[in-house]
Amino acid sequence: MADLFPGLGLGECLNPEQATITHVKLAGEVSKGDILARSAVVSGDIDSAVRANTDAANVIGVALKSGIAGEVIPMLLFGIVKVKAGGAITGGSKIKAGSLGRVVTAVTTVTIPAGATTVTSTSAQPTMTVEGGIAIGRALQTFAAADDVGLVLINVG
């Protein structure tokens, strides 16, 4: 594991005074620096959050403190924070939630079938596969491998 910015601990903001931070109630155990996803709303209470998993479309922020179910912790909505990568990420790339609350590269890939196809209908369409994810920010450093920790700009607002 490489630490790309040793001046900050995992889950710490570079400039907290310029960040947007709120609080969230946890629905499960999370670690400082985890990407968080919306869990459920309890009537008369604030939203709850859990550690985000792969391609989570409901990412709401980054945990700025570790906690367990029922606790209320600070959560980053916008700002520069130190997180853990789920794989290699090139600096400047868009990022999304990966497994275990980590970040991975957010890509949009469209696969178009190759080769000759006889068209026998005016409504014929090729089968296309689109892979993507909801970008939640950008990598500010290059992460060489999974478990590297470094700075990202988060913007889930």
C-alpha positions as CSV (number, residue, x, y, z in Angstrom):
1,M,0.0,0.0,0.0
2,A,1.4,3.4,-1.0
3,D,0.5,6.5,0.9
4,L,0.5,9.2,-1.8
5,F,0.0,12.1,0.7
6,P,1.5,11.3,4.1
7,G,0.5,14.7,5.5
8,L,-3.1,13.6,6.1
9,G,-4.7,10.6,7.6
10,L,-7.2,8.4,5.8
11,G,-10.6,10.2,5.8
12,E,-9.2,13.6,6.6
13,C,-10.0,16.8,4.6
14,L,-7.2,18.8,3.1
15,N,-9.1,22.1,3.7
16,P,-12.0,21.5,6.0
17,E,-12.9,25.2,6.1
18,Q,-13.6,25.0,2.3
19,A,-15.4,21.7,2.4
20,T,-19.2,21.0,2.7
21,I,-19.7,18.7,5.7
22,T,-23.0,17.4,7.2
23,H,-23.9,14.6,9.6
24,V,-25.4,11.2,8.9
25,K,-26.8,8.4,11.1
26,L,-25.2,5.0,10.4
27,A,-27.1,1.9,9.5
28,G,-24.0,-0.3,9.8
29,E,-20.3,-0.2,10.8
30,V,-18.1,2.1,8.6
31,S,-14.5,3.2,8.8
32,K,-13.1,6.7,8.4
33,G,-12.5,7.4,4.7
34,D,-15.2,5.0,3.5
35,I,-17.5,6.0,0.6
36,L,-21.1,6.1,2.0
37,A,-24.3,5.2,0.3
38,R,-27.9,6.1,1.4
39,S,-29.5,3.3,3.3
40,A,-33.0,4.1,4.5
41,V,-35.1,6.9,6.0
42,V,-36.5,6.3,9.5
43,S,-39.7,8.3,10.0
44,G,-38.9,11.5,11.9
45,D,-35.2,10.9,11.6
46,I,-32.3,11.8,9.2
47,D,-31.2,9.5,6.4
48,S,-29.0,6.6,7.3
49,A,-25.9,5.5,5.5
50,V,-23.9,2.3,5.0
51,R,-20.5,1.6,3.4
52,A,-21.0,1.9,-0.4
53,N,-20.5,-1.1,-2.7
54,T,-19.6,-1.5,-6.4
55,D,-21.4,1.0,-8.7
56,A,-23.6,2.4,-5.9
57,A,-25.8,4.9,-7.5
58,N,-26.9,6.4,-4.2
59,V,-23.5,7.6,-2.9
60,I,-24.0,10.5,-0.4
61,G,-20.5,11.2,0.9
62,V,-17.3,10.2,2.6
63,A,-17.1,9.1,6.3
64,L,-14.9,11.5,8.3
65,K,-15.1,9.3,11.4
66,S,-15.5,5.6,12.0
67,G,-18.7,4.5,13.7
68,I,-21.3,1.7,14.2
69,A,-25.0,1.4,13.5
70,G,-27.0,4.1,15.3
71,E,-24.2,6.6,15.7
72,V,-24.2,10.0,13.9
73,I,-20.9,10.9,12.2
74,P,-19.6,13.8,10.1
75,M,-19.8,13.2,6.3
76,L,-18.0,15.1,3.5
77,L,-20.3,16.1,0.6
78,F,-17.8,18.4,-1.2
79,G,-14.1,18.8,-0.8
80,I,-10.6,17.2,-0.9
81,V,-10.3,14.1,1.2
82,K,-7.9,11.2,1.6
83,V,-9.5,7.8,0.6
84,K,-8.4,4.2,-0.3
85,A,-8.4,3.0,-3.9
86,G,-10.0,-0.3,-5.0
87,G,-7.5,-0.5,-8.0
88,A,-5.2,1.6,-10.2
89,I,-6.6,5.1,-10.9
90,T,-4.9,7.7,-13.1
91,G,-4.7,11.2,-11.7
92,G,-7.4,13.4,-13.1
93,S,-9.8,10.5,-13.8
94,K,-13.4,10.5,-12.7
95,I,-14.0,8.2,-9.7
96,K,-17.0,6.2,-8.5
97,A,-17.8,3.9,-5.5
98,G,-16.1,0.5,-5.6
99,S,-16.4,-2.4,-3.3
100,L,-15.7,-2.1,0.5
101,G,-16.2,1.7,0.4
102,R,-13.2,2.4,-1.8
103,V,-13.0,4.4,-5.0
104,V,-12.3,3.1,-8.5
105,T,-12.2,4.7,-12.0
106,A,-15.6,5.7,-13.3
107,V,-15.6,4.8,-17.0
108,T,-18.3,4.7,-19.7
109,T,-17.6,2.0,-22.2
110,V,-19.9,1.3,-25.1
111,T,-19.3,-2.0,-26.9
112,I,-20.5,-2.1,-30.4
113,P,-20.6,-5.5,-32.2
114,A,-18.0,-5.8,-35.0
115,G,-18.2,-7.7,-38.3
116,A,-20.7,-7.9,-41.1
117,T,-24.3,-8.2,-40.2
118,T,-27.0,-8.6,-42.8
119,V,-29.8,-6.2,-42.2
120,T,-33.2,-7.6,-43.1
121,S,-35.4,-5.1,-41.3
122,T,-35.6,-1.3,-41.0
123,S,-35.9,-1.8,-37.2
124,A,-32.8,-3.9,-36.8
125,Q,-30.6,-2.6,-34.0
126,P,-27.1,-3.8,-32.9
127,T,-26.8,-5.1,-29.3
128,M,-24.7,-2.6,-27.3
129,T,-23.4,-3.0,-23.8
130,V,-22.9,0.1,-21.7
131,E,-20.8,0.0,-18.5
132,G,-20.7,3.0,-16.3
133,G,-21.1,4.3,-12.8
134,I,-22.1,7.5,-11.1
135,A,-19.0,9.7,-10.9
136,I,-18.6,11.2,-7.4
137,G,-15.4,13.2,-8.0
138,R,-11.9,13.1,-9.5
139,A,-8.6,11.6,-8.5
140,L,-6.1,14.3,-7.6
141,Q,-3.2,11.8,-7.6
142,T,-2.3,8.6,-9.4
143,F,-3.1,5.4,-7.4
144,A,-0.9,2.6,-8.7
145,A,-2.8,-0.3,-7.1
146,A,-5.6,-1.4,-4.8
147,D,-5.1,-0.2,-1.2
148,D,-3.1,2.9,-2.2
149,V,-4.4,5.9,-0.3
150,G,-4.4,9.4,-1.7
151,L,-6.3,12.6,-2.4
152,V,-9.6,12.9,-4.3
153,L,-12.0,15.8,-4.9
154,I,-15.5,14.6,-3.9
155,N,-18.6,16.3,-5.2
156,V,-21.8,14.4,-4.5
157,G,-24.1,17.4,-4.3
